[in-house]
Amino acid sequence: MSADPTARAALAAEEWRQIKAGDRGARQAFGERWIVAYAGVVLVAMLLYVLIGNKPYVHTVALDPLTGATEMSPINRYIWLALGAASTPLLWWRRGDLLTTAVRLWPLLLLMLWFVLTVRWSIDPGAASRRLLLYGIDLMICVAVVLGLSDTRRVHAAMAIACAIVVGIDFASWILMYERSMTELGLAAIHSHKNTLGAVMLLAGLVCGTYAWGRISLRGQVFWWAVTLASVALLIASQSKTSIGIFGGVVLFIPFLLALLRRRAIDILAVGAVGALVVLTALFAWLGYSYSLGQDPFDPLRGVTFTQRRDVWEFVFEEFLARPLTGVGFGSFWDVDPRVQPSLQTDYWFARPDAFTNEAHNGYLDIAVTTGLPGLLGACFLLARWMGRGVLDLRAAALDGVQPTLAAAAFLGVFPLMFFGHNWMESSYFTANAIFGTIILVVGVSLDLKRRGAA
C-alpha cells in the first residue's frame, strides 16, 4: 500500500528545509572563516606598524625647526587612516554586536568623551585634536578586530604572529646589519631607540612565551620557544634596564600567580591578607627604627632620582596643581607649540635641546596634567577594571585546565598588571603612537567583550 501523498509531501518539504539550512550553515561558516582571517590580517598589520614605526633604523630624535617639537612624519596619519578604513568592513559584518559592545565598553567610551571635552580648553587645540583623532581611530580598529576574531585565543595567536615577525626582523638586523643596528647605548636594531627595542622584546617575550606554553604539538612548542628565546636575547642586548627588570619579575610572578589562583577563594584572600600584613609590619618597623634613632624615615629616598625622573615628576605635578580639574588638554603637554609648551617656558635641564624630554616618564602624571582629576580617576578605574577582569578570567581558565585557553588568559591577565607597573616609570597610557598604549587597548577591549554573548 503506497504512503499517504500528504505525508510524502511533508517529508519532502522537511528534507528540503534541512538541505537549505545545511547550505545556509555552510555559507555562514565559510563567511565566518573569512571574517576571522581578515580580522587577523588587520590586527597583525596594525601591530607591525606600531612595533616598527614609520622610520626604521633612524636612531636619532628629529626636531621640527619651526616648532621645536618632535618631527612627525605625515605618513603616520595616512597609515592610521588606511588601517581605520581597512577595519570598517569588520564593524559592518559585526553590526549586530555594536550596541552590546557599546554597553560593555561604557567606561572607556565615557572617558574618551571627557578627552574630547578637554580639547575645547587645550593650550594647543591642533595637537590635541590630531592626537585624539589618532587614538579614536586606534580604538575603532581594536574594537573591529576583537569583534572580528571573536575569541581571545585568536587575538593571542595574531599578536604572537606579529611579534614573531618583528623578532625575526630584529634578530636578522642584529646579525647581518650589526653596525647599523647598534647605538652607543645598546642595540636598537630596526627601532628608533634601544629602549624601544627593549619594550618591544618585553612584549614579544610575554606574548610568544605564553603562546609557546599553550601549544600542543611538539613542532609548535619548539618553534615558539625558539622565538621566545630570541626575544629574550634581543631584550638583553638592548640594555634596557626597565624592560629587563620587568620581564624578570613577570617570569617569576606568573607561576606564583597561577598556583595561587588554583587555590580556593578563602586561600587567596588569606594570602592577600598575609601579604598586606607583612608590608604594614615592615613599614611600622622601619618607622619605629627611624624615630628611635631620631632620623627622618624618608632620608634614604631623598637621594634617589630614578635616573633624574624625579625632577620631571615634580615639575609635572606642580603643573597639575595649577589646573587640577581641567588639565591642559588631551595630549597637549609635550611636543606642542613651543610658545605654549610648559616645559619650554622654564630653564629646567630637561627643557634644553641637548636633553630633549617629551614625556613625564609616568603615565599617570601625564594623564593627570593633560586631562585633570576626572581623566586620572577615569583612567585608573578603567585600568583597575581590566586588571580585575584579567585575573578573574585567568582563575577560571586555570581551574578549567584547557591549555590554549589558559595560555591566552595568562597573557590577557598578566599584561594589564605589567602595564600598571610599567607606567610608573614610562608614559604609554592613552599616549598616541605608544606601543603599550595600543596593546592595552587590544587587551582591554578583548577582556570587556569576552563575555558579550553571556547573560
C-alpha positions as CSV (number, residue, x, y, z in Angstrom):
1,M,0.0,0.0,0.0
2,S,1.5,3.3,-1.0
3,A,2.2,6.0,1.6
4,D,-0.1,8.9,2.1
5,P,0.6,11.6,-0.5
6,T,0.3,14.3,2.1
7,A,2.8,12.6,4.4
8,R,5.2,12.2,1.5
9,A,4.9,15.9,0.6
10,A,5.5,16.9,4.2
11,L,8.6,14.6,4.4
12,A,10.0,16.0,1.1
13,A,9.4,19.6,2.4
14,E,11.2,18.8,5.6
15,E,14.1,17.3,3.7
16,W,14.2,20.4,1.6
17,R,14.3,22.7,4.6
18,Q,17.1,20.6,6.1
19,I,19.1,20.9,2.9
20,K,18.6,24.6,2.7
21,A,19.5,25.0,6.4
22,G,22.7,23.0,5.8
23,D,23.6,25.1,2.8
24,R,22.9,28.3,4.8
25,G,25.0,27.0,7.7
26,A,27.9,26.1,5.3
27,R,27.8,29.6,3.8
28,Q,27.8,31.2,7.2
29,A,30.7,29.0,8.3
30,F,32.6,29.9,5.2
31,G,31.9,33.6,5.7
32,E,32.9,33.4,9.3
33,R,36.3,31.9,8.4
34,W,37.0,34.7,6.0
35,I,35.9,37.3,8.6
36,V,38.3,35.8,11.2
37,A,41.1,35.6,8.7
38,Y,40.6,39.2,7.6
39,A,40.4,40.5,11.2
40,G,43.7,38.6,11.9
41,V,45.4,40.3,9.0
42,V,44.3,43.7,10.1
43,L,45.4,43.2,13.7
44,V,48.8,41.8,12.5
45,A,49.3,44.8,10.2
46,M,48.4,47.3,12.9
47,L,50.8,45.7,15.4
48,L,53.6,45.6,12.9
49,Y,53.3,49.3,12.3
50,V,53.1,50.1,16.0
51,L,56.1,47.9,16.8
52,I,58.3,49.1,13.9
53,G,57.1,52.6,13.3
54,N,57.5,54.7,10.1
55,K,61.2,55.5,10.5
56,P,63.1,52.2,10.6
57,Y,66.8,52.4,11.6
58,V,66.6,56.1,12.4
59,H,68.2,56.2,15.9
60,T,68.1,60.0,16.5
61,V,65.2,62.3,17.5
62,A,64.4,64.7,14.7
63,L,63.0,68.1,15.9
64,D,60.9,70.3,13.8
65,P,62.9,73.5,13.3
66,L,59.7,75.6,13.2
67,T,58.0,74.3,16.4
68,G,60.8,72.7,18.4
69,A,58.6,69.6,18.8
70,T,59.3,66.1,17.6
71,E,59.1,65.9,13.9
72,M,56.0,63.8,12.9
73,S,56.0,62.1,9.6
74,P,52.9,62.8,7.5
75,I,52.9,59.2,6.6
76,N,51.8,58.3,10.1
77,R,48.3,59.8,9.8
78,Y,47.8,58.2,6.4
79,I,48.8,54.8,7.6
80,W,46.4,55.1,10.6
81,L,43.6,56.3,8.3
82,A,44.3,53.3,6.0
83,L,44.2,50.9,8.9
84,G,41.0,52.5,10.1
85,A,39.4,52.2,6.6
86,A,40.5,48.5,6.5
87,S,38.8,47.8,9.8
88,T,35.4,49.3,8.8
89,P,34.1,46.2,7.0
90,L,34.6,44.3,10.2
91,L,32.3,46.7,12.0
92,W,29.7,46.3,9.3
93,W,29.9,42.5,9.4
94,R,29.5,42.5,13.2
95,R,27.0,45.4,13.2
96,G,24.6,43.2,15.2
97,D,27.0,43.3,18.1
98,L,27.7,47.0,18.1
99,L,25.0,48.0,20.7
100,T,26.1,45.3,23.1
101,T,29.7,46.3,22.5
102,A,29.0,50.0,23.4
103,V,27.3,48.9,26.6
104,R,30.2,46.7,27.6
105,L,32.8,49.4,26.8
106,W,30.9,52.2,28.6
107,P,33.8,53.2,31.0
108,L,36.2,53.5,28.0
109,L,33.7,55.5,25.9
110,L,32.8,57.8,28.7
111,L,36.5,58.5,29.3
112,M,37.0,59.2,25.6
113,L,34.1,61.7,25.8
114,W,35.9,63.5,28.6
115,F,39.1,63.6,26.5
116,V,37.0,65.2,23.7
117,L,35.8,67.9,26.1
118,T,39.3,68.7,27.2
119,V,40.2,69.7,23.6
120,R,38.0,72.7,24.0
121,W,40.3,74.3,26.6
122,S,43.5,72.8,25.3
123,I,46.6,75.0,25.2
124,D,47.3,73.6,21.7
125,P,43.9,72.5,20.2
126,G,45.5,71.5,16.9
127,A,47.9,69.0,18.5
128,A,45.2,67.8,20.9
129,S,42.7,67.2,18.1
130,R,45.2,65.3,15.9
131,R,46.3,63.0,18.8
132,L,42.8,62.4,19.9
133,L,41.7,61.5,16.4
134,L,44.6,59.0,16.1
135,Y,43.6,57.5,19.4
136,G,40.0,57.3,18.3
137,I,41.0,55.5,15.1
138,D,43.2,53.2,17.2
139,L,40.2,52.4,19.4
140,M,38.0,51.7,16.4
141,I,40.5,49.3,14.9
142,C,40.9,47.5,18.2
143,V,37.1,47.1,18.6
144,A,36.8,45.9,15.0
145,V,39.5,43.3,15.1
146,V,38.3,41.9,18.5
147,L,34.8,41.6,17.2
148,G,36.1,40.0,14.0
149,L,38.2,37.4,15.8
150,S,35.5,36.8,18.5
151,D,37.9,34.6,20.6
152,T,40.7,35.6,22.9
153,R,42.8,32.7,21.6
154,R,42.7,34.1,18.1
155,V,43.6,37.5,19.4
156,H,46.6,35.9,21.2
157,A,47.6,34.0,18.1
158,A,47.5,37.1,15.9
159,M,49.6,39.0,18.4
160,A,52.1,36.1,18.6
161,I,52.5,36.1,14.8
162,A,53.1,39.9,14.7
163,C,55.7,39.6,17.5
164,A,57.4,36.7,15.8
165,I,57.8,38.7,12.6
166,V,59.3,41.6,14.4
167,V,61.7,39.3,16.4
168,G,62.8,37.8,13.1
169,I,63.5,41.2,11.6
170,D,65.4,42.5,14.7
171,F,67.4,39.3,15.0
172,A,68.4,39.4,11.3
173,S,69.3,43.0,11.7
174,W,71.5,42.3,14.7
175,I,73.4,39.6,12.8
176,L,73.5,40.9,9.3
177,M,73.5,44.7,9.9
178,Y,75.3,45.0,13.2
179,E,76.8,48.5,12.8
180,R,73.5,50.0,11.6
181,S,71.6,48.2,14.4
182,M,73.9,49.3,17.3
183,T,73.9,52.6,19.1
184,E,76.2,53.9,21.8
185,L,73.7,52.9,24.5
186,G,72.8,49.5,23.3
187,L,71.2,47.5,20.5
188,A,68.3,49.3,18.8
189,A,68.0,47.2,15.6
190,I,65.2,48.5,13.3
191,H,63.7,50.6,16.1
192,S,64.3,54.3,17.0
193,H,66.0,53.7,20.4
194,K,67.4,50.9,22.4
195,N,64.6,51.4,25.0
196,T,62.0,50.9,22.2
197,L,63.6,47.6,21.3
198,G,63.6,46.7,25.0
199,A,59.8,47.4,25.2
200,V,59.1,45.5,22.0
201,M,61.1,42.5,23.2
202,L,59.4,42.7,26.6
203,L,56.1,42.4,24.9
204,A,57.3,39.7,22.4
205,G,58.7,37.6,25.3
206,L,55.4,37.7,27.2
207,V,53.2,37.1,24.1
208,C,55.3,34.4,22.5
209,G,56.3,32.7,25.8
210,T,52.7,32.3,26.8
211,Y,51.7,31.2,23.3
212,A,54.5,28.6,23.3
213,W,53.3,27.3,26.6
214,G,49.9,26.8,25.1
215,R,51.0,24.8,22.1
216,I,50.0,21.1,21.9
217,S,52.2,19.8,19.1
218,L,56.0,19.4,19.7
219,R,56.7,21.3,16.4
220,G,54.7,24.3,17.7
221,Q,56.4,24.2,21.1
222,V,59.9,24.1,19.6
223,F,59.2,27.0,17.2
224,W,57.6,29.3,19.6
225,W,60.0,28.6,22.4
226,A,62.8,29.4,19.9
227,V,61.1,32.7,19.1
228,T,60.8,33.5,22.8
229,L,64.5,32.8,23.5
230,A,65.4,35.0,20.5
231,S,63.3,37.8,22.0
232,V,65.0,37.4,25.4
233,A,68.4,37.6,23.7
234,L,67.4,40.8,22.0
235,L,66.0,42.2,25.2
236,I,69.3,41.7,27.0
237,A,71.2,43.2,24.0
238,S,69.1,46.3,24.2
239,Q,70.4,47.0,27.7
240,S,67.0,48.5,28.6
241,K,67.1,48.1,32.4
242,T,63.5,48.9,32.9
243,S,62.3,46.3,30.4
244,I,64.8,43.7,31.6
245,G,63.7,44.1,35.2
246,I,60.0,44.0,34.4
247,F,60.5,40.8,32.3
248,G,62.4,39.1,35.0
249,G,59.7,40.0,37.5
250,V,56.9,38.8,35.2
251,V,58.7,35.4,34.6
252,L,58.9,34.8,38.4
253,F,55.4,36.2,39.1
254,I,53.4,34.1,36.6
255,P,54.0,30.6,38.2
256,F,53.2,32.0,41.6
257,L,50.0,33.7,40.3
258,L,48.8,30.6,38.6
259,A,49.5,28.4,41.7
260,L,47.6,30.9,43.9
261,L,44.6,31.3,41.5
262,R,44.1,27.5,41.5
263,R,43.5,27.6,45.3
264,R,40.2,28.1,47.0
265,A,38.9,31.7,47.3
266,I,39.5,31.7,51.0
267,D,43.1,30.7,50.5
268,I,43.6,33.6,48.0
269,L,42.1,36.0,50.5
270,A,44.3,34.6,53.2
271,V,47.5,35.1,51.1
272,G,46.5,38.6,50.3
273,A,45.8,39.4,53.9
274,V,49.1,38.0,55.0
275,G,51.0,39.9,52.3
276,A,49.3,43.2,53.3
277,L,50.2,42.4,57.0
278,V,53.8,41.8,56.1
279,V,54.0,45.1,54.3
280,L,52.4,47.0,57.1
281,T,54.6,45.3,59.7
282,A,57.7,46.2,57.7
283,L,56.5,49.8,57.4
284,F,55.8,50.3,61.1
285,A,59.1,48.6,62.0
286,W,61.0,51.0,59.8
287,L,59.1,54.0,61.2
288,G,59.8,52.8,64.8
289,Y,63.5,52.2,64.0
290,S,63.9,55.6,62.3
291,Y,62.2,57.6,65.1
292,S,64.2,55.7,67.8
293,L,67.4,57.0,66.1
294,G,65.9,60.5,65.6
295,Q,66.2,60.4,61.8
296,D,63.8,61.1,59.1
297,P,62.3,57.9,57.7
298,F,62.3,59.3,54.2
299,D,66.0,60.1,54.2
300,P,67.0,57.0,52.1
301,L,64.7,58.2,49.3
302,R,65.9,61.8,49.2
303,G,69.0,60.9,47.1
304,V,67.1,58.6,44.7
305,T,66.3,60.3,41.4
306,F,65.1,57.3,39.4
307,T,67.5,58.3,36.6
308,Q,66.7,62.0,37.0
309,R,63.0,61.3,36.6
310,R,62.1,62.9,40.0
311,D,62.9,66.4,38.6
312,V,60.4,65.8,35.8
313,W,57.8,64.4,38.1
314,E,58.0,67.4,40.5
315,F,57.6,69.8,37.6
316,V,54.6,67.9,36.1
317,F,52.9,67.6,39.5
318,E,53.2,71.4,40.0
319,E,51.6,72.0,36.6
320,F,48.8,69.6,37.5
321,L,48.1,71.5,40.7
322,A,47.8,74.7,38.6
323,R,44.8,73.1,36.7
324,P,43.7,70.1,38.8
325,L,40.2,69.7,37.4
326,T,40.6,70.6,33.7
327,G,44.2,69.9,32.8
328,V,45.9,71.5,29.8
329,G,44.0,69.3,27.3
330,F,44.4,65.8,26.0
331,G,47.9,65.3,24.6
332,S,48.8,69.0,25.0
333,F,51.7,69.0,27.5
334,W,54.6,67.7,25.4
335,D,55.6,68.1,21.8
336,V,53.3,71.1,21.2
337,D,53.7,74.7,20.1
338,P,56.9,75.9,21.9
339,R,55.2,79.2,22.6
340,V,52.8,77.4,25.0
341,Q,54.6,74.2,25.9
342,P,55.0,74.5,29.7
343,S,58.4,72.9,30.0
344,L,59.9,75.2,27.4
345,Q,58.9,78.2,29.5
346,T,61.4,77.1,32.2
347,D,65.1,76.7,32.4
348,Y,65.0,73.1,33.7
349,W,67.6,70.8,32.4
350,F,65.1,68.6,30.6
351,A,63.8,71.6,28.6
352,R,67.2,72.1,26.9
353,P,67.8,71.0,23.3
354,D,70.6,68.6,24.4
355,A,68.3,66.9,27.0
356,F,65.1,66.5,25.0
357,T,62.2,65.2,27.1
358,N,58.7,64.6,25.7
359,E,57.1,62.6,28.5
360,A,56.8,62.7,32.3
361,H,58.1,59.1,32.5
362,N,55.0,58.4,34.5
363,G,51.8,57.7,32.6
364,Y,49.5,58.6,35.5
365,L,51.1,62.1,35.9
366,D,50.8,62.7,32.2
367,I,47.1,61.8,32.2
368,A,46.6,64.0,35.3
369,V,48.3,67.1,33.9
370,T,46.6,66.8,30.5
371,T,43.0,65.7,31.4
372,G,42.8,66.7,35.1
373,L,41.5,64.8,38.0
374,P,38.4,63.4,36.2
375,G,40.7,61.9,33.5
376,L,43.0,60.4,36.0
377,L,40.2,58.9,38.1
378,G,38.5,57.5,35.0
379,A,41.8,56.1,33.6
380,C,42.6,54.4,37.0
381,F,39.1,52.9,37.2
382,L,39.4,51.6,33.7
383,L,42.8,50.0,34.3
384,A,41.6,48.5,37.6
385,R,38.6,47.1,35.8
386,W,40.9,45.4,33.2
387,M,43.3,44.1,35.8
388,G,40.4,42.6,37.8
389,R,38.8,41.0,34.8
390,G,42.1,39.7,33.6
391,V,42.8,38.0,36.9
392,L,39.3,36.6,37.2
393,D,39.4,35.2,33.7
394,L,42.8,33.7,34.4
395,R,41.5,32.0,37.5
396,A,38.6,30.5,35.6
397,A,41.0,29.2,32.8
398,A,43.4,27.8,35.4
399,L,40.6,25.8,37.1
400,D,39.3,24.5,33.6
401,G,42.9,23.5,32.6
402,V,42.4,23.8,28.8
403,Q,46.0,24.7,27.8
404,P,45.4,27.0,24.8
405,T,42.7,28.9,26.6
406,L,44.9,29.1,29.7
407,A,47.8,30.5,27.7
408,A,45.7,33.2,26.2
409,A,44.2,34.0,29.6
410,A,47.7,34.2,31.1
411,F,48.7,36.9,28.7
412,L,45.5,38.8,29.0
413,G,45.6,38.5,32.7
414,V,49.2,39.5,33.3
415,F,49.7,42.2,30.7
416,P,47.4,44.8,32.5
417,L,49.3,44.1,35.7
418,M,52.6,44.6,33.9
419,F,51.2,47.7,32.2
420,F,50.2,49.1,35.6
421,G,53.8,48.8,36.8
422,H,55.4,49.9,33.6
423,N,53.6,53.2,33.6
424,W,55.2,54.3,36.9
425,M,58.4,54.8,35.0
426,E,57.3,55.3,31.4
427,S,54.3,57.1,29.8
428,S,52.2,54.9,27.4
429,Y,48.7,55.1,28.9
430,F,46.5,57.0,26.4
431,T,49.6,58.2,24.6
432,A,49.2,58.4,20.8
433,N,51.6,56.1,18.9
434,A,52.8,54.4,22.1
435,I,53.4,50.7,21.8
436,F,52.0,49.6,25.1
437,G,49.2,52.2,24.8
438,T,48.0,50.4,21.8
439,I,48.4,46.9,23.2
440,I,46.4,47.8,26.4
441,L,43.5,48.8,24.2
442,V,43.5,45.5,22.4
443,V,43.8,43.6,25.7
444,G,41.2,45.8,27.5
445,V,38.6,45.5,24.7
446,S,39.2,41.8,24.5
447,L,38.6,41.4,28.2
448,D,35.5,43.6,28.1
449,L,34.0,41.8,25.1
450,K,34.9,38.3,26.1
451,R,31.5,37.5,27.5
452,R,29.5,39.7,25.2
453,G,27.1,36.8,24.4
454,A,26.7,35.7,28.1
455,A,23.9,36.7,30.4
